Amino acid sequence: MLREQRGNSPPDRPNGWGHHLLWLSGVWVLPLCWFLRWMLPPSALTTGLVLVAACSLAPLPALLLSYRQHDHALSEARNAREEAEQLKLHLQTVRYRTARLREELSAADRQARLSHQLTLLGQFTAGFMHEFNNPLAIVTSRIEVLLEERKEDAALCGDLQQMLKETRYMGNIAGTLLQALRRERGSEVFAPSVPSGALEEALAAVKPSADEQGARLVEEIADVPRVDVPEHVVSEVVRGLLGNALDALKGREGGMIWVRLEPYRTAGAKVVLRIEDNGPGVPESIREHLFEPFISQSPRRERLGLGLGLFLGASLLDMYDGRLWYEERSGGGASFVVEMPPARFMRGQPYHWLAGGNRS
């Protein structure tokens, strides 16, 4: 653009014959000299003054034109600099937009692949659950029959009760797994659950593995209201987080896992549960993608991002207006925070939960 403007504008600098004519323009002083010589008395002094005046005034047209050309050159250089700055800004804008388009295309491509993978996984899960529920129902009914037949044997009945509880838990999880993959809440009707009860069940399920590994479980469970989340969902999320914590503590001495159900002080606020460990923590490189499915990472703590564990836990909570996220633990280690919505006031639930928080 600048070159075109320069090519179209007429040249102001004289060259060739124009250059010689510019300097010949000094002959304009000859009539003036003749007029002064005619008006002044003839003498050597007068002649000298006329010559000095002629020599001083002769280059005046050239000097004026040169000054004008100098101003024009400065203006042209200034315009060129401004245009260069504008071109730089345009180039930066184009680069920024190109980078944004690349990021959006990359994100859209990842989302398309993820959607396709989740669709295939949902189809597989639907078929698997159909085949899984049939033998599970047979096992559940057989355990119920054994409980009736061997009710005199207290020790065996205790084991059978635990087995029946686990099989029913498996059936409940199977019913919500496909909904979690689709991120759709079903039309199920459930009773609000007691978080402390779900925590006790999850802790009892993982305690043998923790004892075998030498990890210590520390329970800090406060009094909180019921939550508007099914009990088996709370238990599944907690079991998954405890399993991840145990994986992170493998091969470490003095491993500890804290299960903290924070005190409930504000009516209507979310119920907060924290599961922390003193392991190596989660690397910063995978924290942004920690709750995405199908992320392959290196061994040890990076295994948190492998498969569907955290993704399904976050999806299950999201179905019931809950949340799951990661925080870096002060002093080292990992901290996962679970938020669950409190249930509305109902019979059997203390009124103080609705009226103004916990009683002092």
C-alpha positions, -999 to +999 in steps of 0.1 A: +000+000+000+028+024+009+047+015-023+016+021-044+011+055-028+047+064-034+045+051-070+013+072-077+026+104-061+046+127-084+082+131-075+091+163-057+128+160-060+143+175-091+166+153-111+185+157-144+176+189-162+152+198-133+181+199-110+200+223-132+170+245-138+165+247-100+199+263-096+195+285-127+164+299-109+189+322-091+190+345-121+159+361-107+182+385-089+197+399-121+167+423-127+169+433-090+206+440-093+202+460-125+174+480-108+195+487-077+225+496-098+204+520-118+188+536-086+220+539-065+249+562-074+277+545-092+306+536-068+328+507-058+309+504-025+276+503-042+287+477-066+300+455-038+268+458-018+248+449-049+270+418-055+267+407-019+229+411-020+227+392-053+249+363-039+228+361-007+194+361-025+202+340-055+199+305-037+166+315-019+143+296-043+164+265-040+165+267-002+127+272+001+121+242-022+146+221-003+129+230+030+095+220+015+109+187+003+125+181+037+091+187+054+074+164+029+100+137+035+095+139+073+057+137+068+061+107+045+084+089+070+060+096+098+031+082+078+052+051+069+059+045+106+023+048+115+013+024+087+040+000+098+026+001+134-009-006+120+004-035+100+021-049+131-012-046+150-031-063+122-005-091+121-007-096+158-045-097+156-043-123+128-019-144+148-041-142+179-072-152+159-053-180+142-041-194+176-077-191+190-091-209+159-065-236+163-074-241+200-111-241+192-106-267+164-084-288+187-110-286+215-138-294+191-119-324+178-112-337+213-148-332+223-159-350+191-136-380+199-147-380+235-184-379+226-178-408+202-159-428+229-186-421+255-213-431+230-196-464+224-190-469+261-226-462+268-237-488+243-213-513+257-224-505+293-261-509+284-255-544+270-231-553+298-256-542+325-283-563+309-261-594+311-247-583+346-281-578+363-294-613+355-268-633+374-267-606+401-304-609+407-300-647+409-272-643+435-292-618+455-323-641+456-301-671+465-285-652+494-320-643+506-330-679+505-299-690+524-306-664+551-340-679+556-327-715+555-297-709+578-312-684+602-300-705+632-264-700+623-256-665+635-221-663+622-231-674+587-261-651+587-238-622+595-216-630+565-247-635+543-261-602+554-229-585+544-229-603+510-265-593+504-257-557+513-229-556+488-249-573+460-277-548+465-251-520+464-238-534+431-273-534+417-278-498+427-246-487+411-253-506+380-286-487+377-270-453+378-237-460+360-253-456+325-270-424+336-236-410+348-220-418+315-248-400+297-248-372+323-286-376+326-305-379+358-331-406+358-367-404+372-357-424+402-373-418+436-349-421+465-349-411+502-324-385+514-293-402+528-273-398+559-237-390+549-222-404+581-238-438+573-225-439+538-190-429+551-191-458+576-200-483+549-173-470+526-147-470+553-156-505+564-152-517+528-117-503+523-104-508+558-090-543+552-070-530+522-057-500+543-047-523+572-028-546+548-010-517+533-002-501+566-021-469+559-040-452+588-076-440+583-085-409+604-122-401+607-134-366+616-172-369+611-193-340+623-231-338+627-247-328+594-282-329+579-293-355+553-283-349+517-304-350+486-281-377+471-288-415+471-267-433+497-252-457+472-239-427+452-222-412+482-207-445+491-195-451+455-178-417+453-162-421+487-150-456+479-134-444+447-116-415+464-104-438+492-091-463+466-072-436+448-057-424+481-045-459+489-030-462+454-011-430+460+002-443+494+016-476+481+052-481+492+051-451+515+057-454+553+034-435+576+007-431+551-025-414+564-059-407+550-082-382+566-120-384+560-134-351+572-172-343+572-171-306+580-195-292+606-227-277+592-232-241+604-253-224+577-289-235+568-292-242+531-254-245+525-238-275+508-226-304+530-188-305+525-167-337+527-129-337+524-108-368+517-071-360+521-039-380+521-002-373+527+010-389+495+029-372+466-001-352+455-013-347+419+011-332+394+002-298+380+005-312+344-027-333+348-048-312+373-068-295+346-077-328+330-081-348+362-118-353+358-117-361+321-121-397+309-096-418+290-065-399+300-034-421+301-007-410+325+025-424+339+024-446+370+018-437+406-002-406+414-009-400+377-031-431+378-058-408+392-064-396+356-065-431+341-099-446+331-132-434+344-130-433+382-129-396+389-150-388+358-178-411+369-176-398+405-179-362+393-207-371+369-227-389+395-225-359+419-233-335+390-266-355+384-277-346+419-265-310+420-233-319+438-196-312+430-162-328+432-129-310+428-093-312+438-073-290+461-036-290+469-032-300+506-011-278+528+019-298+540+019-320+509-005-346+496-039-344+479-073-332+490-105-339+472-136-319+482-171-333+478-201-309+480-236-323+484-269-304+486-288-307+519-323-323+518-354-303+525-370-303+559-387-336+565-401-357+594-373-373+613-348-345+605-341-320+633-357-286+627-326-267+636-310-278+603-336-257+585-340-229+610-305-217+616-277-242+615-265-265+642-275-261+677-249-246+700 
